[in-house]
């Protein structure tokens, strides 16, 4: 039962956003960490995005301020789609790595 209790207790832990510095501009922002439910809503938004807008949609949903509030709205997605791809992909890479599950071995080290 200890495993179940400890895992379910994680639902009350606030997920702090990940500090992020854009490699191109040097500007600082944060990348959202998500609960499972938020991640599934994110996946739906990206999957249902108009053709050619999936990555821009993802970027708009993950870039947040220090309080976890989105920096870009849905109305910014077209403009994001015109950015150099490395700007978007660098942030998405951090997002995907930052939300990977921790192995048991790594958790024990922490």
Buried (B, 14 or more C-beta within 10 A) or exposed (E): EEEEEEEEEEEEEEBEBBEBEBEEEEEEBBBBBBEEEBEEEBEEBBEEBEEEBBBBBBBBBBBBEEEEEBBBEEEBBEEBBEBEEEBBBBBBEBBEEBBEEEEEEEEEEE
